[in-house]
Amino acid sequence: MPSTAVTATPAAPGLFAPRLRAMTVGSVALISLLAFEALAVGTAMPTVARSLDGLAL
């Protein structure tokens, strides 16, 4: 009777594996910073437009 060997495939590394941790944290920080900046611009834009007397940019 022939024997068959079962080989397990290694698990894929998670997002916080040491090799990927810096890129994951950097990506999350960059996306958060850009979202905050967009929120700040969207909030301030009506005031800026009024200050410029509705000047079209």
Buried (B, 14 or more C-beta within 10 A) or exposed (E): EEEEEEEEEEEEEEEEEEEEEEEEEEEEEEEEEEEEEEEEEEEEEEEEEEEEEEEEE
